[in-house]
Amino acid sequence: MNLGWFEIDIARLLRTWWPLVLIAVGLALYLTPGDEKMQASRPRSDGDPR
């Protein structure tokens, strides 16, 4: 609900700032700790069955 106090153009904001959203998502995925179970279930590249 806009009471006439200010005007926001969502399309213009998205056109301007969409790369920042991609960078933020990429950083979040990079910095999030991985799931230990997923890595334990993968075979090791050196052939060690641990």
N, C-alpha and C positions, 0 to 999 in steps of 0.2 A: 504494500500500500504506500503510494507516494503522495505525501501531503503538500507537494509543491515546494518543499524546502530545498531539495536538490534533485538533479536528474542524473540517472545512471544509464548508460548505454551498454548493456551486457555484450552485445555483438562486438562493439568496439573494444571493450576490455579483453575479450577472448582473442580477437585478432592481434592485439598488442602483446598479451602476456602468455599465450599458449606455449612458447618454448620454455618458459620458467616452470610451468607445470610438468613438462616432460623431464626437465632436469631434477626437479624435486622428487618425482617418482623414481627416477633412476638412482638418485642418492639414497633414498629410503630403502630400495631393494638391495643396494650394495652394502649398506651399513647394518641391515637387519641380520641378526645371527642366524646361521643356517640350522637346519634340523639335523641333529646328531644321528638319528635313526636312519635317515636317508643316506647319509654318507657311509654308515656302517654296513648297509646292505649292498653297496656298490662294490664290485670286485676291484682289488688294488691293481695298479698298473705294473707293479714290480713282481707280481705272482705270489706274494705272501698272502696266505689265506686268512690272516687275522681278521 
